Amino acid sequence: MEIFGYIASVLIGISLGLIGGGGSILTVPVLVYLFGLDAFLATEYSLFIVGISSIVGSFAYFKKGLVNLKTAFIFGIPSIISIFLTRNYLVPLIPDEVFSISNFVVTKNIFLLLIFAGLMILASYKMIKKSPKLELQAVEIDKNKTILAAGEGFVVGILTGLVGAGGGFMIIPALVNLLKTPMKVAIGTSLVIISLNSLIGFFLSIKNIEIDWKLLATISSIAIIGIIIGAQLSKKIDGEKLKPAFGWFILIMGIYIIVKELFI
């Protein structure tokens, strides 16, 4: 199954490079079902893979001046704090057996995968739904919206800490709607936030985990190659037109995870 895992890693990178997000949410299912990792270790590996991939993806935006570092700190600092708290204090509190119904036991791994499947379904809805084009006006950002953005950053950090996903589908709307960030700048800034969140979260929570660095480096390298391919394809293909189709694929994967973990 590993060969399919490596192929999927390329596709994850291509999707990130082509449509600017979404691909990272497939990282945990690939690690669990194709590489045979348990769910908790998969979320840890995903933090590293998503973080490294996002750094590579953000380079082009940095070169074009499409990253707002002030906004990244407003959103990113609360995220980093909540990732640290989640990985080091919340996740260890989840028991090995969360609950049982008759003879069916929901273990920690199943519980994390079900949370992840729910997140995939939410992300797929955001990708499938046609968003109206936002007309940004020169308006002053009030403190309440800045606080709301920081609060959403904290929530995104909890989700990233739990399931290892970047959360770009939540970050970008918050940057655009709350902090009045132009879309292209929002995408570049989001990649910076995701890379900081993921890598800091990874290195803050690996002390008690044995990491297979060779496997992790291989998957990350393949995903990066995919990003480079996707970035080149994006010059010829409109990624926005592919986003709904990719959203349907993520929806099917999310439903598959729920069915597999609960009924198969």
C-alpha positions in Angstrom: 0.0 0.0 0.0 3.0 2.3 0.5 3.4 2.9 -3.3 -0.2 4.2 -3.3 0.7 6.4 -0.4 3.6 8.0 -2.2 1.4 8.6 -5.3 -1.2 10.2 -3.0 1.5 12.4 -1.5 2.2 13.8 -4.9 -1.5 14.5 -5.5 -1.7 16.2 -2.1 1.1 18.5 -3.2 -0.4 19.1 -6.6 -3.7 20.1 -5.1 -2.0 22.6 -2.7 -0.1 24.1 -5.6 -3.1 24.2 -8.0 -5.9 25.4 -5.8 -4.1 26.9 -2.8 -5.4 24.6 -0.1 -7.5 21.5 0.7 -4.8 19.0 -0.1 -3.4 19.0 3.5 -6.7 17.7 4.8 -6.0 14.4 3.0 -2.7 13.9 4.7 -4.0 12.1 7.8 -6.2 9.6 5.9 -3.2 8.9 3.6 -0.9 8.3 6.6 -3.5 6.1 8.4 -4.9 4.0 5.6 -2.0 3.8 3.1 1.0 3.9 5.4 -0.6 2.1 8.4 0.1 4.7 11.1 -2.1 5.1 14.1 -4.3 8.2 14.1 -2.4 10.1 16.8 1.0 9.6 15.2 -0.5 10.5 11.8 -1.7 13.8 13.2 1.9 14.5 14.4 3.4 13.6 11.0 0.7 15.7 9.3 1.8 18.8 11.2 5.3 18.5 9.8 4.2 17.7 6.2 1.7 20.5 6.1 4.1 22.9 7.7 7.0 22.2 5.3 4.6 22.2 2.3 3.1 25.5 3.3 6.5 27.2 3.7 7.4 26.1 0.1 4.0 27.4 -1.1 4.4 30.7 0.6 7.7 31.6 -1.1 6.0 32.9 -4.3 3.7 35.1 -2.2 6.6 36.5 -0.3 8.4 37.4 -3.5 5.3 39.3 -4.8 4.7 41.1 -1.5 1.5 39.3 -0.9 2.0 38.4 2.8 0.8 40.6 5.6 3.0 39.8 8.6 1.0 41.9 11.1 -2.1 40.0 10.2 -0.2 36.7 10.5 0.7 37.6 14.1 -2.8 38.7 15.0 -4.2 35.3 13.8 -1.1 33.2 14.3 -0.1 33.9 17.9 -3.4 32.7 19.4 -3.3 29.6 17.1 0.2 28.7 18.3 -0.8 29.0 21.9 -3.9 26.8 21.4 -1.9 24.2 19.4 0.6 23.9 22.3 -2.2 23.5 24.9 -4.1 21.0 22.7 -1.1 18.8 21.8 0.4 18.8 25.3 -2.6 18.9 27.6 -5.9 18.2 25.8 -5.0 15.3 23.5 -3.2 13.3 26.4 -6.5 13.6 28.4 -8.4 11.6 25.7 -8.6 8.0 27.1 -7.6 5.0 25.1 -11.3 4.0 25.2 -13.5 7.1 24.9 -16.9 5.3 25.2 -18.6 2.1 24.3 -22.0 1.1 22.9 -22.9 -2.5 23.5 -19.8 -4.4 22.1 -18.6 -1.5 20.0 -15.7 0.5 21.6 -14.8 4.0 20.3 -11.0 4.1 20.9 -8.8 7.2 20.9 -7.8 6.5 17.3 -11.3 6.1 16.1 -12.4 9.3 18.0 -9.6 11.4 16.4 -10.5 10.0 12.9 -14.2 10.8 13.4 -13.3 14.4 14.4 -11.1 14.5 11.3 -13.9 13.2 9.1 -16.3 15.9 10.4 -13.6 18.5 9.6 -13.3 17.0 6.0 -17.0 17.3 5.5 -17.0 20.9 6.7 -14.1 21.7 4.4 -15.8 20.0 1.5 -18.9 22.2 2.0 -16.7 25.3 1.9 -15.1 24.2 -1.3 -18.3 23.0 -3.1 -20.3 26.1 -2.2 -20.0 28.9 -4.7 -18.7 32.0 -2.7 -19.8 35.4 -3.9 -16.9 37.6 -5.0 -16.0 39.9 -2.2 -15.7 43.6 -2.9 -13.3 45.0 -0.4 -13.7 48.6 0.5 -11.4 51.0 2.3 -12.9 50.6 5.7 -11.3 50.8 9.1 -11.0 47.6 11.0 -12.5 47.9 14.5 -11.0 46.2 17.6 -14.0 43.9 17.9 -13.2 42.3 14.5 -9.5 42.0 15.4 -10.5 40.2 18.7 -12.9 37.9 16.7 -10.1 37.1 14.3 -7.7 36.3 17.1 -10.5 34.1 18.7 -11.0 32.2 15.4 -7.2 31.8 15.3 -7.4 30.1 18.7 -10.2 27.8 17.5 -8.2 26.9 14.3 -5.2 26.1 16.6 -7.3 23.6 18.6 -8.4 21.8 15.4 -4.9 21.8 14.0 -3.6 20.4 17.3 -6.3 17.7 17.4 -6.2 16.5 13.8 -3.1 18.0 12.2 -4.9 19.9 9.4 -3.8 23.3 8.3 -7.3 24.9 8.5 -6.8 27.2 5.5 -10.5 26.9 4.7 -11.3 28.7 8.0 -8.3 31.0 8.0 -8.8 32.6 4.6 -12.5 33.7 5.1 -11.6 35.1 8.5 -8.7 37.2 7.0 -11.0 38.5 4.2 -14.2 39.1 6.2 -12.9 40.2 9.5 -9.5 41.8 8.8 -10.5 43.1 5.3 -7.5 41.4 3.7 -7.4 41.2 -0.2 -7.9 37.6 -1.3 -4.4 37.1 -2.8 -2.8 38.5 0.4 -5.1 36.4 2.5 -3.9 33.2 0.7 -0.2 34.1 1.1 -0.7 35.1 4.7 -2.7 32.0 5.4 0.2 29.8 4.1 2.6 31.6 6.5 0.1 31.1 9.5 -0.3 27.4 8.6 3.4 26.8 8.3 4.1 28.5 11.7 1.2 26.7 13.4 2.1 23.3 12.1 5.9 23.3 12.5 5.8 24.9 16.0 3.1 22.5 17.0 5.1 19.6 15.7 8.3 20.5 17.5 6.6 21.3 20.7 4.9 17.9 21.0 7.5 15.4 19.7 9.4 14.8 22.9 7.5 11.6 23.8 7.1 10.3 20.3 9.4 8.2 18.2 9.6 9.7 14.8 10.6 7.8 11.6 12.5 10.7 10.1 13.3 8.8 6.9 9.6 8.2 6.1 8.6 11.7 7.2 11.3 13.3 5.0 10.4 11.1 2.0 6.7 11.9 2.2 7.4 15.6 2.7 9.8 15.7 -0.2 7.3 14.0 -2.5 4.5 16.5 -1.4 6.8 19.4 -2.1 7.5 18.0 -5.6 3.7 17.9 -6.1 3.4 21.5 -5.0 6.0 22.6 -7.6 4.1 20.6 -10.3 0.8 22.1 -9.1 2.2 25.6 -9.1 3.3 25.2 -12.8 -0.1 23.7 -13.7 -1.9 26.6 -12.1 -0.5 28.9 -14.8 -2.5 26.9 -17.4 -5.4 25.6 -15.4 -7.9 27.6 -13.4 -7.7 26.1 -9.9 -11.0 27.7 -8.8 -12.9 25.7 -11.4 -11.4 22.5 -10.0 -12.1 23.3 -6.3 -15.8 22.1 -6.3 -14.8 18.7 -7.8 -12.0 18.4 -5.2 -14.5 19.3 -2.6 -16.8 16.4 -3.6 -13.8 14.1 -3.4 -13.0 15.2 0.1 -16.7 14.8 1.1 -16.7 11.2 -0.2 -13.4 10.5 1.8 -14.9 12.0 4.9 -18.0 9.8 4.6 -15.8 6.8 3.9 -13.8 7.3 7.1 -17.0 7.5 9.2 -18.5 4.4 7.6 -15.2 2.4 7.9 -14.5 3.3 11.5 -18.1 2.8 12.7 -19.6 0.1 10.6 -16.8 -2.0 8.9 
